[in-house]
């Protein structure tokens, strides 16, 4: 078994030896900066924030209703018979359970919606980075936002070129324009 593993490691090391002699061109992008500056990402963020503020208002209304009901129950509990008080307490518990369920559903919906809005943008950024890298002859592109790049010459930073490529493609109607902005995600896509 050790002999087989040793041979596999040697074979793995021997394969890239031919590449060692070739000069490799490495660039990097700051994907976070691109995401923050790309107009389609800004629009998606605005749509997401609007939808989430609507959900937030619904959560606040439910919280206020529960608090008001609990306060009323607390101040009037001596006016109710035991049976009636038990009914009101059960009603409060049901409202609290409904609230917790609604909030959990809202959080799951928010995560799904965020992914629906950002996934096509992330794909567009990756495609644009690949396109710029291929056009300009880069063999490898790293993401400095992920903390991978410690130092690089400024001319190896492809961030602005990738962002420019994204915006040009978007203006030409090729990237990011099929984003659902609000409401339900679009169906019947070309996947």
C-alpha positions as a Python dict, from the first residue, in 0.01 Angstrom:
ca = {
    (1, 'X'): (0, 0, 0),
    (2, 'X'): (282, 242, 88),
    (3, 'X'): (457, 164, -238),
    (4, 'X'): (140, 244, -436),
    (5, 'X'): (96, 572, -247),
    (6, 'X'): (463, 666, -308),
    (7, 'X'): (428, 598, -682),
    (8, 'X'): (106, 804, -697),
    (9, 'X'): (277, 1098, -522),
    (10, 'X'): (576, 1080, -756),
    (11, 'X'): (347, 1066, -1058),
    (12, 'X'): (158, 1368, -930),
    (13, 'X'): (479, 1562, -886),
    (14, 'X'): (610, 1461, -1227),
    (15, 'X'): (305, 1585, -1417),
    (16, 'X'): (345, 1956, -1354),
    (17, 'X'): (724, 1954, -1412),
    (18, 'X'): (662, 2057, -1772),
    (19, 'X'): (466, 2354, -1647),
    (20, 'X'): (741, 2468, -1410),
    (21, 'X'): (954, 2594, -1697),
    (22, 'X'): (671, 2798, -1842),
    (23, 'X'): (614, 3149, -1710),
    (24, 'X'): (283, 3171, -1531),
    (25, 'X'): (88, 3496, -1526),
    (26, 'X'): (-114, 3547, -1208),
    (27, 'X'): (-366, 3823, -1140),
    (28, 'X'): (-621, 3894, -874),
    (29, 'X'): (-958, 4057, -823),
    (30, 'X'): (-1134, 4189, -518),
    (31, 'X'): (-1471, 4016, -562),
    (32, 'X'): (-1620, 4202, -264),
    (33, 'X'): (-1532, 4538, -416),
    (34, 'X'): (-1677, 4431, -751),
    (35, 'X'): (-1995, 4312, -581),
    (36, 'X'): (-2027, 4645, -395),
    (37, 'X'): (-1973, 4854, -709),
    (38, 'X'): (-2152, 4651, -977),
    (39, 'X'): (-2481, 4823, -1064),
    (40, 'X'): (-2675, 4496, -1091),
    (41, 'X'): (-2556, 4399, -742),
    (42, 'X'): (-2662, 4737, -605),
    (43, 'X'): (-3008, 4695, -759),
    (44, 'X'): (-3039, 4344, -621),
    (45, 'X'): (-2935, 4471, -278),
    (46, 'X'): (-3200, 4743, -290),
    (47, 'X'): (-3468, 4493, -393),
    (48, 'X'): (-3361, 4258, -115),
    (49, 'X'): (-3364, 4535, 147),
    (50, 'X'): (-3711, 4648, 39),
    (51, 'X'): (-3851, 4295, 61),
    (52, 'X'): (-3684, 4239, 397),
    (53, 'X'): (-3814, 4568, 536),
    (54, 'X'): (-4167, 4452, 446),
    (55, 'X'): (-4105, 4128, 635),
    (56, 'X'): (-3951, 4324, 920),
    (57, 'X'): (-4262, 4538, 951),
    (58, 'X'): (-4479, 4225, 966),
    (59, 'X'): (-4258, 4085, 1243),
    (60, 'X'): (-4279, 4414, 1436),
    (61, 'X'): (-4659, 4418, 1408),
    (62, 'X'): (-4681, 4062, 1538),
    (63, 'X'): (-4445, 4145, 1827),
    (64, 'X'): (-4652, 4453, 1920),
    (65, 'X'): (-4977, 4253, 1908),
    (66, 'X'): (-4834, 3979, 2129),
    (67, 'X'): (-4694, 4231, 2376),
    (68, 'X'): (-5026, 4418, 2392),
    (69, 'X'): (-5216, 4093, 2441),
    (70, 'X'): (-4974, 3979, 2714),
    (71, 'X'): (-4992, 4316, 2889),
    (72, 'X'): (-5372, 4314, 2876),
    (73, 'X'): (-5380, 3960, 3008),
    (74, 'X'): (-5145, 4050, 3290),
    (75, 'X'): (-5347, 4354, 3398),
    (76, 'X'): (-5684, 4179, 3369),
    (77, 'X'): (-5599, 3829, 3486),
    (78, 'X'): (-5784, 3882, 3814),
    (79, 'X'): (-6103, 3965, 3628),
    (80, 'X'): (-6117, 3628, 3449),
    (81, 'X'): (-6242, 3298, 3580),
    (82, 'X'): (-5984, 3020, 3594),
    (83, 'X'): (-6119, 2863, 3275),
    (84, 'X'): (-6126, 3195, 3091),
    (85, 'X'): (-5773, 3281, 3213),
    (86, 'X'): (-5647, 2941, 3095),
    (87, 'X'): (-5806, 3004, 2752),
    (88, 'X'): (-5638, 3346, 2728),
    (89, 'X'): (-5303, 3201, 2832),
    (90, 'X'): (-5337, 2929, 2568),
    (91, 'X'): (-5425, 3194, 2311),
    (92, 'X'): (-5112, 3388, 2409),
    (93, 'X'): (-4900, 3073, 2376),
    (94, 'X'): (-5049, 3003, 2033),
    (95, 'X'): (-4975, 3359, 1921),
    (96, 'X'): (-4618, 3325, 2045),
    (97, 'X'): (-4576, 2992, 1863),
    (98, 'X'): (-4721, 3145, 1545),
    (99, 'X'): (-4479, 3434, 1581),
    (100, 'X'): (-4178, 3204, 1622),
    (101, 'X'): (-4289, 2998, 1321),
    (102, 'X'): (-4347, 3313, 1112),
    (103, 'X'): (-4006, 3452, 1207),
    (104, 'X'): (-3830, 3125, 1121),
    (105, 'X'): (-4013, 3112, 787),
    (106, 'X'): (-3917, 3474, 723),
    (107, 'X'): (-3551, 3401, 792),
    (108, 'X'): (-3556, 3102, 555),
    (109, 'X'): (-3735, 3309, 292),
    (110, 'X'): (-3476, 3585, 333),
    (111, 'X'): (-3188, 3341, 285),
    (112, 'X'): (-3353, 3189, -26),
    (113, 'X'): (-3427, 3529, -173),
    (114, 'X'): (-3075, 3650, -106),
    (115, 'X'): (-2938, 3349, -290),
    (116, 'X'): (-3183, 3399, -579),
    (117, 'X'): (-3069, 3757, -620),
    (118, 'X'): (-2696, 3707, -570),
    (119, 'X'): (-2630, 3378, -748),
    (120, 'X'): (-2660, 3520, -1102),
    (121, 'X'): (-2443, 3816, -1003),
    (122, 'X'): (-2173, 3595, -855),
    (123, 'X'): (-2182, 3383, -1172),
    (124, 'X'): (-2154, 3698, -1385),
    (125, 'X'): (-1854, 3816, -1181),
    (126, 'X'): (-1685, 3478, -1220),
    (127, 'X'): (-1756, 3475, -1595),
    (128, 'X'): (-1626, 3831, -1637),
    (129, 'X'): (-1310, 3751, -1439),
    (130, 'X'): (-1254, 3445, -1657),
    (131, 'X'): (-1314, 3647, -1975),
    (132, 'X'): (-1073, 3924, -1874),
    (133, 'X'): (-813, 3668, -1764),
    (134, 'X'): (-836, 3480, -2094),
    (135, 'X'): (-831, 3799, -2301),
    (136, 'X'): (-528, 3938, -2116),
    (137, 'X'): (-340, 3608, -2091),
    (138, 'X'): (-361, 3537, -1718),
    (139, 'X'): (-316, 3175, -1614),
    (140, 'X'): (-452, 3215, -1262),
    (141, 'X'): (-679, 3472, -1096),
    (142, 'X'): (-708, 3486, -718),
    (143, 'X'): (-961, 3667, -500),
    (144, 'X'): (-793, 3916, -267),
    (145, 'X'): (-1116, 3958, -69),
    (146, 'X'): (-1078, 3598, 45),
    (147, 'X'): (-740, 3685, 195),
    (148, 'X'): (-545, 3480, -57),
    (149, 'X'): (-332, 3765, -194),
    (150, 'X'): (-83, 3908, 53),
    (151, 'X'): (108, 4122, -196),
    (152, 'X'): (86, 4194, -564),
    (153, 'X'): (197, 4456, -810),
    (154, 'X'): (-93, 4693, -881),
    (155, 'X'): (-92, 4608, -1252),
    (156, 'X'): (-194, 4252, -1165),
    (157, 'X'): (-517, 4378, -1006),
    (158, 'X'): (-796, 4296, -1251),
    (159, 'X'): (-1077, 4429, -1030),
    (160, 'X'): (-1146, 4746, -1229),
    (161, 'X'): (-1120, 4566, -1561),
    (162, 'X'): (-1361, 4294, -1449),
    (163, 'X'): (-1604, 4555, -1315),
    (164, 'X'): (-1581, 4747, -1643),
    (165, 'X'): (-1642, 4427, -1839),
    (166, 'X'): (-1948, 4350, -1624),
    (167, 'X'): (-2096, 4697, -1670),
    (168, 'X'): (-2034, 4690, -2047),
    (169, 'X'): (-2196, 4349, -2078),
    (170, 'X'): (-2488, 4465, -1866),
    (171, 'X'): (-2541, 4774, -2080),
    (172, 'X'): (-2534, 4550, -2384),
    (173, 'X'): (-2802, 4336, -2217),
    (174, 'X'): (-2582, 4031, -2169),
    (175, 'X'): (-2533, 4015, -1792),
    (176, 'X'): (-2741, 4082, -1483),
    (177, 'X'): (-3038, 4228, -1669),
    (178, 'X'): (-3248, 3915, -1623),
    (179, 'X'): (-3243, 3968, -1247),
    (180, 'X'): (-3578, 3950, -1073),
    (181, 'X'): (-3594, 4282, -891),
    (182, 'X'): (-3889, 4239, -658),
    (183, 'X'): (-4163, 3993, -590),
    (184, 'X'): (-4136, 3630, -685),
    (185, 'X'): (-3834, 3488, -869),
    (186, 'X'): (-3874, 3444, -1239),
    (187, 'X'): (-3955, 3097, -1361),
    (188, 'X'): (-3895, 2921, -1687),
    (189, 'X'): (-3529, 3026, -1701),
    (190, 'X'): (-3278, 2888, -1945),
    (191, 'X'): (-3106, 2647, -1707),
}
